[in-house]
Amino acid sequence: MDSAPKTEDAPSGQTPARAEQPPQRPGWRLAALRLLWVALLVAADLGSKAAVMPWLEARMPQFHEVYQPEALPALERDHHGHLRHLLMGDSVALMHNLNYGAAFGQLDSIPWVLVVGRAIAAVVLTLMVVRAAPGGGLGLVALVLVLAGCLGNLWDNLTYAPLQPLEGMPFGPVRDFIDVYFGWWDWHFPTFNIADSAITVGAVLLFLGGARKEPADAA
């Protein structure tokens, strides 16, 4: 009679190695739910821009096409020359700004690189969000936030036509309107929008999530 195949015993003090499980993939319903959250964040970003920017332009004399001095009081001008609508004292205000570059106005001299880079990032992030395993936790939340922010600003680049376009720019600017002022430094943080906030929060979550993992897990 043939004897049953023998199995090698694990060395003393070690647990038997488990067979690697193939990575789980979310079903289409779960993937659609993730993309729905992305769409809601993008809608919040674009909706806020569509509401706030024309309202500010109607109160700024340089936009003669929409300026309505008889209907809306003029914005307050601070000692830096910024026209602002105060929300929380001098610290938080609404301020009109069109950004043709990336964060802090960087890369505005190479708009094609900036916009193509945003488009590639949007495609890669979409694939990562859709294909992420169930139970992604903070990492998945971070990817959703960064993707939504990327799409919100990319939409401006591809579709927004300002009242006073900058000559020679092939793409539209990103609409920023949230201004934070640090009085003790007498310094304005660069204006931003909801999309920028989503990208920043997502990046912080990714950093914190990576820092909490063991080196082998992170690799």
N, CA and C of each residue as an Amber inpcrd file, in Angstrom:
protein
   657
   0.8440000  -1.2000000   0.0000000   0.0000000   0.0000000   0.0000000
   0.8810000   1.2530000   0.0000000   0.4070000   2.2630000  -0.7630000
   1.1370000   3.5330000  -0.7830000   0.8910000   4.2830000   0.5070000
   1.9350000   4.7960000   1.0620000   1.7840000   5.5740000   2.2890000
   1.3280000   6.9810000   1.9610000   0.6200000   7.6110000   2.9150000
   0.1250000   8.9800000   2.7040000   1.2960000   9.9320000   2.6220000
   1.1870000  10.9620000   1.8000000   2.3010000  11.9180000   1.6680000
   2.5920000  12.5750000   3.0010000   3.8830000  12.7150000   3.2800000
   4.2800000  13.3230000   4.5320000   4.3730000  14.8410000   4.3870000
   4.0420000  15.5140000   5.4470000   4.1680000  16.9750000   5.4820000
   5.3200000  17.3300000   6.3840000   6.0740000  18.3000000   5.9500000
   7.2140000  18.7110000   6.7390000   6.7480000  19.5040000   7.9430000
   7.2410000  19.1190000   9.0830000   6.8970000  19.8380000  10.2980000
   7.6840000  21.1390000  10.3570000   7.0030000  22.1820000  10.8930000
   7.6820000  23.4660000  11.0600000   8.7120000  23.3410000  12.1530000
   9.8200000  24.0330000  12.0200000  10.8440000  23.9860000  13.0750000
  10.2490000  24.3800000  14.4120000  10.8330000  23.8460000  15.4560000
  10.3420000  24.1110000  16.8000000  10.3470000  25.6030000  17.0820000
   9.2020000  26.0860000  17.6520000   9.0880000  27.4930000  18.0090000
   8.5840000  28.3700000  16.8900000   8.3380000  27.7950000  15.6910000
   7.8370000  28.5830000  14.5680000   6.4810000  28.0680000  14.1460000
   5.6410000  29.0110000  13.7140000   4.3110000  28.6420000  13.2250000
   4.3930000  28.3310000  11.7410000   3.5870000  27.3790000  11.2810000
   3.6190000  27.0590000   9.8530000   3.2800000  28.2670000   9.0000000
   3.9640000  28.3970000   7.8850000   3.7050000  29.5260000   6.9890000
   2.3440000  29.3610000   6.3280000   1.6150000  30.4540000   6.2610000
   0.3040000  30.4260000   5.6170000   0.4460000  30.7440000   4.1390000
  -0.3960000  30.0990000   3.3820000  -0.3920000  30.3860000   1.9500000
  -0.8860000  31.8070000   1.7270000  -0.2150000  32.5320000   0.8380000
  -0.6080000  33.9130000   0.5610000  -1.9890000  33.9310000  -0.0840000
  -2.8260000  34.8200000   0.4640000  -4.1530000  34.9790000  -0.0840000
  -4.1240000  36.0400000  -1.1810000  -4.8240000  35.7950000  -2.2790000
  -4.8660000  36.8270000  -3.3290000  -5.5630000  38.0760000  -2.8120000
  -5.1130000  39.2680000  -3.2320000  -5.7240000  40.4970000  -2.7440000
  -7.1990000  40.5700000  -3.1250000  -8.0000000  41.0290000  -2.1790000
  -9.4280000  41.1620000  -2.4360000  -9.6950000  42.3930000  -3.2820000
 -10.6950000  42.2970000  -4.1030000 -11.1140000  43.4220000  -4.9290000
 -12.5520000  43.7760000  -4.5620000 -12.8610000  45.0680000  -4.4770000
 -14.2330000  45.4450000  -4.1210000 -15.1980000  45.1570000  -5.2630000
 -16.4480000  44.8820000  -4.9270000 -17.4700000  44.7280000  -5.9520000
 -17.8050000  46.0700000  -6.5690000 -18.5850000  46.0370000  -7.6310000
 -18.8680000  47.2730000  -8.3510000 -19.7050000  48.2310000  -7.5050000
 -20.5360000  47.6950000  -6.6040000 -21.3400000  48.5850000  -5.7540000
 -20.4400000  49.3790000  -4.8120000 -19.4710000  48.7030000  -4.2100000
 -18.5590000  49.3870000  -3.2960000 -17.7010000  50.4010000  -4.0450000
 -17.2430000  50.0260000  -5.2200000 -16.4550000  50.9640000  -6.0200000
 -17.2940000  52.1830000  -6.4110000 -18.5570000  51.9430000  -6.7690000
 -19.4380000  53.0510000  -7.1300000 -19.6990000  53.9650000  -5.9440000
 -19.8060000  53.3900000  -4.7360000 -20.0180000  54.2010000  -3.5450000
 -18.8100000  55.1040000  -3.2900000 -17.6290000  54.5780000  -3.4860000
 -16.4360000  55.3990000  -3.3050000 -16.4180000  56.5570000  -4.2990000
 -16.7390000  56.2680000  -5.5350000 -16.7500000  57.3220000  -6.5460000
 -17.8670000  58.3320000  -6.2790000 -18.9490000  57.8800000  -5.6530000
 -20.0140000  58.8130000  -5.2800000 -19.5110000  59.8270000  -4.2590000
 -18.7260000  59.3580000  -3.2760000 -18.1400000  60.2690000  -2.3000000
 -17.2060000  61.2570000  -2.9890000 -16.4350000  60.7790000  -3.9570000
 -15.5710000  61.6870000  -4.7210000 -16.4110000  62.7420000  -5.4280000
 -17.4990000  62.3000000  -6.0680000 -18.3590000  63.2240000  -6.8080000
 -18.9860000  64.2620000  -5.8770000 -19.3830000  63.8670000  -4.6820000
 -19.9790000  64.8050000  -3.7320000 -18.9650000  65.8700000  -3.3010000
 -17.7330000  65.4530000  -3.0660000 -16.7010000  66.4160000  -2.6880000
 -16.3880000  67.3730000  -3.8360000 -16.3350000  66.8510000  -5.0510000
 -16.1000000  67.7120000  -6.2110000 -17.2550000  68.7000000  -6.3740000
 -18.4820000  68.2310000  -6.1730000 -19.6400000  69.1050000  -6.2830000
 -19.5970000  70.2160000  -5.2330000 -19.1670000  69.8760000  -4.0160000
 -19.0370000  70.8880000  -2.9710000 -18.0010000  71.9400000  -3.3550000
 -16.8980000  71.4900000  -3.9260000 -15.8450000  72.4230000  -4.3480000
 -16.3340000  73.3300000  -5.4670000 -16.8650000  72.7360000  -6.5170000
 -17.3070000  73.5370000  -7.6640000 -18.4970000  74.4200000  -7.3100000
 -19.4080000  73.9090000  -6.4710000 -20.5570000  74.7110000  -6.0670000
 -20.1460000  75.9310000  -5.2650000 -19.1800000  75.7520000  -4.3480000
 -18.7220000  76.8890000  -3.5550000 -18.0250000  77.9290000  -4.4320000
 -17.2360000  77.4650000  -5.3990000 -16.5850000  78.4000000  -6.3190000
 -17.6220000  79.1670000  -7.1520000 -18.6220000  78.4430000  -7.6440000
 -19.6420000  79.0720000  -8.4830000 -20.4660000  80.0920000  -7.7080000
 -20.6170000  79.8950000  -6.3980000 -21.4080000  80.8260000  -5.5840000
 -20.5740000  82.0070000  -5.1060000 -19.3570000  81.7470000  -4.6310000
 -18.5790000  82.7990000  -3.9740000 -17.8800000  83.7180000  -4.9710000
 -17.2850000  83.1800000  -6.0120000 -16.4810000  84.0110000  -6.9050000
 -17.3070000  85.0940000  -7.6060000 -18.4730000  84.7940000  -8.2020000
 -19.2670000  85.8790000  -8.7970000 -19.7300000  86.9030000  -7.7580000
 -20.0220000  86.4270000  -6.5370000 -20.4480000  87.3410000  -5.4800000
 -19.3290000  88.3260000  -5.1340000 -18.0930000  87.8430000  -5.1060000
 -16.9630000  88.7350000  -4.8600000 -16.7180000  89.6670000  -6.0400000
 -16.8300000  89.1400000  -7.2510000 -16.5960000  89.9620000  -8.4360000
 -17.5950000  91.1020000  -8.5290000 -18.8260000  90.8630000  -8.0750000
 -19.8450000  91.9140000  -8.1040000 -19.5420000  93.0360000  -7.1150000
 -18.5950000  92.8360000  -6.2270000 -18.2350000  93.8430000  -5.2360000
 -16.8410000  94.4200000  -5.4870000 -16.2600000  94.1210000  -6.6400000
 -14.9020000  94.5830000  -6.9470000 -14.9270000  95.4740000  -8.1850000
 -14.5060000  96.7270000  -8.0710000 -14.6160000  97.6790000  -9.1900000
 -13.9080000  97.2370000 -10.4560000 -12.8290000  96.4370000 -10.3470000
 -12.1040000  96.0600000 -11.5630000 -12.9170000  95.1550000 -12.4810000
 -13.9690000  94.5290000 -11.9480000 -14.8270000  93.6900000 -12.7810000
 -16.0600000  94.4950000 -13.1850000 -15.8700000  95.4080000 -14.1470000
 -16.9360000  96.3320000 -14.5110000 -18.1410000  95.6290000 -15.1070000
 -17.9130000  94.4450000 -15.6780000 -19.0360000  93.7420000 -16.2960000
 -20.0880000  93.3240000 -15.2680000 -19.6510000  93.0360000 -14.0520000
 -20.5770000  92.5270000 -13.0430000 -20.6210000  93.4020000 -11.7960000
 -19.8360000  94.4630000 -11.7380000 -19.7570000  95.2940000 -10.5400000
 -21.1080000  95.9470000 -10.2530000 -21.5700000  95.8120000  -9.0040000
 -22.8750000  96.3430000  -8.6010000 -22.7290000  97.1600000  -7.3090000
 -22.1450000  98.3510000  -7.3780000 -21.9190000  99.1280000  -6.1510000
 -23.1940000  99.5450000  -5.4620000 -24.2760000  99.7040000  -6.2190000
 -25.5380000 100.1280000  -5.6110000 -26.2470000  98.9860000  -4.9100000
 -25.9310000  97.7410000  -5.2530000 -26.6090000  96.5900000  -4.6630000
 -25.8000000  95.9480000  -3.5450000 -24.4900000  96.0070000  -3.6480000
 -23.6260000  95.3450000  -2.6600000 -22.5790000  96.3360000  -2.1660000
 -22.3290000  96.3660000  -0.8610000 -21.2730000  97.2400000  -0.3500000
 -19.9070000  96.7580000  -0.8190000 -18.9940000  97.6830000  -0.9840000
 -17.6470000  97.3230000  -1.4450000 -16.9300000  96.4870000  -0.3970000
 -15.9750000  95.7050000  -0.8590000 -15.1630000  94.9150000   0.0550000
 -14.2130000  95.8260000   0.8460000 -13.7970000  95.3520000   2.0250000
 -12.8460000  96.1030000   2.8330000 -11.4280000  95.8580000   2.3200000
 -10.6530000  96.9320000   2.2590000  -9.2600000  96.8170000   1.8080000
  -8.3410000  96.9010000   3.0340000  -7.5060000  95.8560000   3.2220000
  -6.6080000  95.8680000   4.3720000  -5.3360000  96.6490000   4.0420000
  -4.4190000  96.7260000   5.0060000  -3.2190000  97.5440000   4.8050000
  -2.2470000  96.9080000   3.8240000  -2.5140000  95.6410000   3.4250000
  -1.7270000  95.0140000   2.3650000  -2.3130000  95.2970000   0.9800000
  -3.4720000  95.9330000   0.9420000  -4.1360000  96.2150000  -0.3290000
  -5.0810000  95.1330000  -0.7860000  -5.3480000  94.1260000   0.0490000
  -6.2410000  93.0350000  -0.3140000  -7.6970000  93.4370000  -0.0880000
  -8.5320000  93.1550000  -1.0720000  -9.9790000  93.3490000  -0.9250000
 -10.5650000  92.0840000  -0.3210000 -11.1710000  92.1940000   0.8620000
 -11.6180000  91.0080000   1.6030000 -13.0150000  91.2350000   2.1750000
 -13.7630000  90.1310000   2.2960000 -15.0270000  90.1230000   3.0340000
 -14.7870000  89.3380000   4.3120000 -14.7830000  90.0160000   5.4460000
 -14.4090000  89.4050000   6.7040000 -15.4770000  88.4350000   7.1890000
 -15.0280000  87.2780000   7.6700000 -15.9250000  86.2690000   8.2240000
 -15.7030000  86.0650000   9.7140000 -14.4490000  85.9800000  10.1300000
 -14.0960000  85.7800000  11.5370000 -13.0310000  86.8070000  11.9160000
 -13.4850000  88.0130000  12.2150000 -12.5430000  89.0790000  12.4920000
 -11.6520000  89.3230000  11.2910000 -10.3670000  89.5550000  11.5650000
  -9.3940000  89.6900000  10.4810000  -8.7740000  88.3550000  10.0810000
  -9.0730000  87.2990000  10.8420000  -8.3590000  86.0400000  10.6610000
  -8.8110000  85.2540000   9.4430000 -10.1210000  85.1730000   9.2080000
 -10.6650000  84.3900000   8.0990000 -11.5740000  85.2880000   7.2640000
 -11.3640000  85.2660000   5.9750000 -12.1380000  86.1300000   5.0830000
 -12.2820000  85.4730000   3.7180000 -13.1480000  86.0550000   2.9100000
 -13.2670000  85.6710000   1.5090000 -12.4730000  86.6640000   0.6740000
 -11.6750000  86.1540000  -0.2420000 -10.8530000  87.0190000  -1.0850000
 -10.7190000  86.3940000  -2.4640000 -10.9050000  87.2000000  -3.4780000
 -10.8770000  86.7320000  -4.8650000  -9.4390000  86.5270000  -5.3300000
  -9.1620000  85.3270000  -5.8370000  -7.8270000  85.0570000  -6.3810000
  -7.9220000  83.9990000  -7.4650000  -7.2170000  84.2150000  -8.5550000
  -7.1380000  83.2530000  -9.6500000  -5.7020000  82.7440000  -9.7300000
  -5.5420000  81.4380000  -9.5680000  -4.2150000  80.8290000  -9.4980000
  -3.9550000  80.0080000 -10.7620000  -2.9880000  80.4520000 -11.5570000
  -2.6350000  79.7330000 -12.7880000  -1.5780000  78.6610000 -12.5470000
  -1.1130000  78.5370000 -11.3010000  -0.0950000  77.5490000 -10.9910000
  -0.6060000  76.4920000 -10.0390000   0.3170000  75.8450000  -9.3690000
  -0.0270000  74.8390000  -8.3670000  -0.0720000  75.5210000  -7.0070000
   0.2080000  74.7810000  -5.9450000   0.2050000  75.3600000  -4.6140000
   1.2040000  76.5060000  -4.5370000   0.7790000  77.6110000  -3.8890000
   1.6030000  78.8080000  -3.7300000   1.9880000  79.4160000  -5.0730000
   1.1920000  79.1190000  -6.1290000   1.4470000  79.7130000  -7.4320000
   2.6140000  79.1070000  -8.1850000   3.1200000  77.9510000  -7.7360000
   4.2550000  77.3280000  -8.4090000   3.8480000  76.7480000  -9.7660000
   4.8180000  76.6400000 -10.6620000   4.6680000  75.9980000 -11.9840000
   3.7490000  76.7560000 -12.9290000   3.4410000  78.0420000 -12.6450000
   2.5600000  78.7710000 -13.5470000   3.2230000  79.0630000 -14.8890000
   4.5510000  78.9430000 -14.9520000   5.2640000  79.1890000 -16.2040000
   5.2700000  77.9690000 -17.1230000   4.8690000  76.8090000 -16.6040000
   4.8150000  75.5860000 -17.4220000   3.4240000  74.9570000 -17.2630000
   2.3940000  75.6420000 -17.7830000   1.0210000  75.1740000 -17.5490000
   0.7320000  73.8010000 -18.1230000   1.3500000  73.4490000 -19.2760000
   1.0780000  72.1400000 -19.8580000   1.5530000  71.0180000 -18.9340000
   2.7190000  71.1730000 -18.3510000   3.2310000  70.1650000 -17.4230000
   2.3080000  70.0420000 -16.2170000   1.8580000  71.1790000 -15.7010000
   0.9920000  71.1800000 -14.5270000  -0.3330000  70.4790000 -14.8060000
  -0.9990000  70.8520000 -15.8830000  -2.3320000  70.3150000 -16.1600000
  -2.2550000  68.8480000 -16.5860000  -1.2860000  68.4960000 -17.4260000
  -1.1270000  67.0890000 -17.8150000  -0.7950000  66.2480000 -16.5890000
   0.0310000  66.7800000 -15.7120000   0.3510000  66.0650000 -14.4810000
  -0.8820000  65.8430000 -13.6180000  -1.7380000  66.8570000 -13.5260000
  -2.9810000  66.6940000 -12.7670000  -3.8820000  65.6430000 -13.4080000
  -3.9440000  65.6360000 -14.7280000  -4.7910000  64.6560000 -15.4170000
  -4.2780000  63.2370000 -15.1830000  -2.9740000  63.0450000 -15.2800000
  -2.4020000  61.7110000 -15.0330000  -2.6470000  61.2910000 -13.5880000
  -2.4540000  62.2240000 -12.6560000  -2.6970000  61.9150000 -11.2490000
  -4.1430000  61.5190000 -11.0160000  -5.0730000  62.1950000 -11.6870000
  -6.4920000  61.8750000 -11.5230000  -6.7940000  60.4520000 -12.0000000
  -6.2010000  60.0500000 -13.1250000  -6.4330000  58.6990000 -13.6470000
  -5.8610000  57.6530000 -12.6900000  -4.6220000  57.8720000 -12.2420000
  -3.9760000  56.9100000 -11.3350000  -4.7510000  56.8050000 -10.0190000
  -5.1470000  57.9450000  -9.4610000  -5.8790000  57.9340000  -8.1930000
  -7.2470000  57.2650000  -8.3370000  -7.8960000  57.4670000  -9.4770000
  -9.1880000  56.8130000  -9.7080000  -9.0290000  55.3010000  -9.6960000
  -8.0010000  54.7940000 -10.3630000  -7.7540000  53.3510000 -10.3670000
  -7.4550000  52.8380000  -8.9540000  -6.7000000  53.6010000  -8.2000000
  -6.3650000  53.1800000  -6.8430000  -7.6050000  53.1460000  -5.9540000
  -8.4770000  54.1380000  -6.0930000  -9.7000000  54.1780000  -5.2830000
 -10.6250000  53.0310000  -5.6520000 -10.7880000  52.7860000  -6.9370000
 -11.7090000  51.7400000  -7.3930000 -11.1990000  50.3480000  -7.0270000
  -9.8890000  50.1400000  -7.0910000  -9.3290000  48.7980000  -6.9000000
  -8.8740000  48.5100000  -5.4680000  -8.9400000  49.5010000  -4.5960000
  -8.4790000  49.2870000  -3.2190000  -9.2990000  48.2030000  -2.5420000
  -8.6370000  47.3860000  -1.7490000  -9.3150000  46.2910000  -1.0570000
 -10.3300000  46.8360000  -0.0600000 -11.3920000  46.0860000   0.2120000
 -12.3740000  46.5210000   1.2140000 -11.7090000  46.7410000   2.5650000
 -12.2540000  47.6830000   3.3170000 -11.6890000  47.9800000   4.6230000
 -10.3930000  48.7450000   4.5420000 -10.2790000  49.6450000   3.5750000
  -9.0400000  50.3920000   3.3850000  -8.7300000  51.3780000   4.4960000
  -9.7190000  51.7460000   5.2990000  -9.4780000  52.6280000   6.4320000
  -9.0700000  54.0250000   6.0170000  -8.1680000  54.6240000   6.8170000
  -7.7480000  56.0050000   6.5760000  -7.0380000  56.1600000   5.2350000
  -6.3420000  55.1150000   4.8090000  -5.6630000  55.2060000   3.5230000
  -6.6380000  55.4330000   2.3820000  -7.7550000  54.7220000   2.4030000
  -8.7610000  54.8950000   1.3600000  -9.4210000  56.2640000   1.4600000
  -9.7090000  56.7020000   2.6780000 -10.2830000  58.0420000   2.8690000
  -9.3400000  59.0990000   2.2950000  -8.0500000  58.9340000   2.5480000
  -7.0680000  59.8810000   2.0370000  -7.0630000  59.9110000   0.5110000
  -7.1110000  58.7440000  -0.1230000  -7.1240000  58.6890000  -1.5810000
  -8.3660000  59.3580000  -2.1520000  -9.5140000  59.1470000  -1.5110000
 -10.7540000  59.7860000  -1.9670000 -10.6260000  61.3060000  -1.8820000
 -10.0690000  61.8110000  -0.7880000  -9.9130000  63.2540000  -0.6190000
  -8.9620000  63.8430000  -1.6600000  -7.8250000  63.1950000  -1.8620000
  -6.8480000  63.7160000  -2.8170000  -7.4060000  63.6710000  -4.2360000
  -8.0960000  62.5940000  -4.5820000  -8.6920000  62.4970000  -5.9220000
  -9.7340000  63.5850000  -6.1330000 -10.6030000  63.8060000  -5.1540000
 -11.6280000  64.8380000  -5.2910000 -10.9980000  66.2170000  -5.4600000
  -9.9720000  66.5160000  -4.6640000  -9.3040000  67.8020000  -4.7950000
  -8.6300000  67.9690000  -6.1420000  -7.9960000  66.9100000  -6.6130000
  -7.3430000  66.9520000  -7.9180000  -8.3530000  67.2160000  -9.0350000
  -9.4900000  66.5430000  -8.9890000 -10.5140000  66.7240000 -10.0220000
 -11.1310000  68.1110000  -9.9590000 -11.3540000  68.6430000  -8.7460000
 -11.9340000  69.9700000  -8.6290000 -11.0680000  71.0360000  -9.2650000
  -9.7700000  70.9830000  -9.0070000  -8.8710000  71.9830000  -9.5950000
  -8.6370000  71.7340000 -11.0790000  -8.5990000  70.4650000 -11.4840000
  -8.4360000  70.1530000 -12.9110000  -9.6340000  70.6540000 -13.7110000
 -10.8280000  70.5740000 -13.1140000 -12.0270000  71.0840000 -13.7930000
 -11.8610000  72.5740000 -14.1080000 -11.3380000  73.3310000 -13.1540000
 -11.1050000  74.7520000 -13.4010000 -10.1300000  74.9540000 -14.5520000
  -9.0390000  74.1970000 -14.5430000  -8.0520000  74.3270000 -15.6180000
  -8.6550000  74.0880000 -16.9960000  -9.5790000  73.1410000 -17.0920000
 -10.0920000  72.7300000 -18.4030000 -11.3410000  73.4780000 -18.8360000
 -12.0740000  74.0960000 -17.9090000 -13.3740000  74.6710000 -18.2800000
 -13.5590000  76.1280000 -17.8910000 -12.8560000  76.6260000 -16.8860000
 -13.1740000  77.9560000 -16.3790000 -12.5650000  79.0550000 -17.2510000
 -13.3960000  80.0110000 -17.6300000 -12.9520000  81.1680000 -18.4190000
 -13.1590000  82.4210000 -17.5690000 -12.1000000  83.0120000 -17.0470000
 -12.2540000  84.1840000 -16.1760000 -12.7070000  85.4220000 -16.9440000
 -13.2450000  86.3900000 -16.2100000 -13.6890000  87.6380000 -16.8360000
 -12.5150000  88.3990000 -17.4320000 -11.3710000  88.3030000 -16.7740000
 -10.1720000  88.9780000 -17.2570000  -9.0610000  87.9380000 -17.4200000
  -9.0810000  87.1970000 -18.5290000  -8.0930000  86.1220000 -18.7140000
  -6.6810000  86.6650000 -18.8510000  -5.7340000  85.8540000 -18.4160000
  -4.3300000  86.2020000 -18.5310000  -3.8390000  85.8020000 -19.9160000
  -3.2990000  86.7570000 -20.6350000  -2.8870000  86.5200000 -22.0160000
  -1.7830000  85.4690000 -22.0910000  -1.9380000  84.5660000 -23.0490000
  -0.9220000  83.5500000 -23.2850000  -1.0930000  82.2850000 -22.4820000
  -2.1120000  82.2180000 -21.6160000  -2.3310000  81.0160000 -20.8050000
  -3.2920000  80.0790000 -21.5380000  -2.8620000  78.8330000 -21.8250000
  -3.7290000  77.9120000 -22.5680000  -4.8300000  77.2840000 -21.7160000
  -4.7260000  77.3950000 -20.3950000  -5.7030000  76.7800000 -19.5060000
  -6.2610000  77.8240000 -18.5450000  -7.4360000  77.5020000 -18.0120000
  -8.0450000  78.3920000 -17.0570000  -7.3630000  78.3130000 -15.6970000
  -7.5540000  79.3460000 -14.8740000  -6.9500000  79.3360000 -13.5400000
  -7.8270000  78.5830000 -12.5420000  -7.2400000  78.2250000 -11.4310000
  -7.9810000  77.6350000 -10.3180000  -8.5520000  78.7720000  -9.4780000
  -9.8230000  78.6650000  -9.1140000 -10.4920000  79.7100000  -8.3420000
 -10.2680000  79.4820000  -6.8400000  -9.6080000  80.4380000  -6.1970000
  -9.3570000  80.3880000  -4.7590000 -10.0890000  81.5500000  -4.0910000
 -10.5960000  81.3090000  -2.8910000 -11.3590000  82.3840000  -2.2400000
 -11.2730000  82.3740000  -0.7120000 -10.6550000  81.3890000  -0.0960000
 -10.5480000  81.3500000   1.3610000  -9.2130000  81.9660000   1.7600000
  -9.2710000  83.0230000   2.5610000  -8.0670000  83.7400000   2.9770000
  -7.9220000  83.6620000   4.4910000  -6.7590000  83.2380000   4.9370000
  -6.4580000  83.1570000   6.3730000  -5.3010000  84.1050000   6.6660000
  -5.5270000  84.9860000   7.6470000  -4.5330000  86.0060000   7.9920000
  -4.0230000  85.7780000   9.4110000  -2.7010000  85.7460000   9.5600000
  -2.0650000  85.5820000  10.8660000  -1.5550000  86.9480000  11.3110000
  -2.3430000  87.5800000  12.2040000  -2.0410000  88.9460000  12.5880000
  -0.7230000  89.1090000  13.2990000  -0.3310000  88.1180000  14.1350000
   0.9180000  88.2660000  14.8920000   2.1370000  88.1960000  13.9950000
   1.9820000  87.5920000  12.7980000   3.0650000  87.5900000  11.8220000
   2.8450000  88.6260000  10.7240000   1.6480000  89.2080000  10.7210000
   1.2490000  90.1320000   9.6540000   1.4300000  89.4640000   8.2870000
   0.8530000  88.2540000   8.1840000   1.0820000  87.4300000   6.9840000
  -0.2070000  86.7460000   6.5580000  -0.4790000  86.8010000   5.2450000
  -1.6230000  86.1010000   4.6520000  -1.1690000  84.7410000   4.1310000
  -1.8200000  83.6780000   4.6050000  -1.5920000  82.3710000   3.9960000
  -2.1540000  82.4190000   2.5780000  -1.4990000  81.7890000   1.5900000
  -2.0290000  81.8210000   0.2190000  -3.4830000  81.3600000   0.1670000
  -4.2940000  82.0960000  -0.5600000  -5.7140000  81.7470000  -0.6620000
  -5.8790000  80.3370000  -1.2070000  -6.9530000  79.6800000  -0.7900000
  -7.1790000  78.2970000  -1.1890000  -8.6720000  78.0510000  -1.3370000
  -9.0410000  76.8190000  -1.6450000 -10.4380000  76.4490000  -1.8550000
 -10.6930000  75.0860000  -1.2070000 -11.8870000  74.5590000  -1.3930000
 -12.2380000  73.2680000  -0.7880000 -11.3910000  72.1460000  -1.3850000
 -11.1120000  72.2110000  -2.6830000 -10.2810000  71.1830000  -3.3130000
  -8.8910000  71.1490000  -2.6920000  -8.2950000  72.3350000  -2.4810000
  -6.9770000  72.3820000  -1.8440000  -7.0260000  71.7920000  -0.4390000
  -8.1060000  72.1010000   0.2950000  -8.2420000  71.5640000   1.6510000
  -8.3280000  70.0440000   1.6300000  -9.0860000  69.4960000   0.6660000
  -9.2040000  68.0380000   0.5650000  -7.8580000  67.3950000   0.2750000
  -7.0870000  68.0010000  -0.6310000  -5.7710000  67.4510000  -0.9560000
  -4.8570000  67.4920000   0.2670000  -4.8800000  68.5980000   1.0040000
  -4.0130000  68.7370000   2.1670000  -4.3680000  67.7230000   3.2490000
  -5.6570000  67.6020000   3.5660000  -6.0840000  66.6500000   4.5940000
  -5.7560000  65.2260000   4.1540000  -6.0060000  64.9130000   2.8780000
  -5.6840000  63.5820000   2.3740000  -4.2020000  63.2780000   2.4670000
  -3.3610000  64.2570000   2.1170000  -1.9130000  64.0430000   2.1930000
  -1.4630000  63.8110000   3.6350000  -2.0370000  64.5530000   4.5680000
  -1.6830000  64.3700000   5.9830000  -2.1000000  62.9800000   6.4520000
  -3.2810000  62.5320000   6.0530000  -3.7340000  61.1960000   6.4480000
  -2.8270000  60.1150000   5.8660000  -2.4080000  60.2910000   4.6240000
  -1.4880000  59.3200000   4.0250000  -0.1680000  59.2850000   4.7830000
   0.3310000  60.4560000   5.1610000   1.5890000  60.5160000   5.9030000
   1.4500000  59.8530000   7.2650000   0.3630000  60.1750000   7.9700000
   0.1720000  59.5850000   9.2880000  -0.0330000  58.0810000   9.2030000
  -0.7820000  57.6330000   8.1950000  -0.9910000  56.2010000   8.0300000
   0.2880000  55.4660000   7.7290000   1.1610000  56.0570000   6.8880000
   2.4300000  55.4260000   6.5760000   3.3710000  55.4150000   7.7640000
   3.3060000  56.4820000   8.5790000   4.1970000  56.5460000   9.7360000
   3.8340000  55.5350000  10.7910000   2.5730000  55.1190000  10.8520000
   2.1240000  54.1800000  11.8850000   2.4300000  52.7360000  11.5260000
   2.7250000  52.4660000  10.2620000   2.9530000  51.0810000   9.8450000
   4.3690000  50.6350000  10.1730000   4.5120000  49.3280000  10.3210000
   5.8580000  48.7660000  10.4460000   6.5870000  48.8970000   9.1160000
   7.9130000  48.9610000   9.1360000   8.6470000  49.1120000   7.8800000
   8.2900000  48.0590000   6.8460000   8.1160000  46.7980000   7.2610000
   7.7950000  45.7500000   6.2880000   6.4220000  45.9830000   5.6780000
   5.4470000  46.4070000   6.5100000   4.1150000  46.6790000   5.9930000
   4.1410000  47.8520000   5.0350000   4.8950000  48.8870000   5.3850000
   4.9680000  50.0600000   4.5280000   5.5690000  49.6960000   3.1780000
   6.5950000  48.8190000   3.1880000   7.2000000  48.4010000   1.9240000
   6.1980000  47.6380000   1.0870000
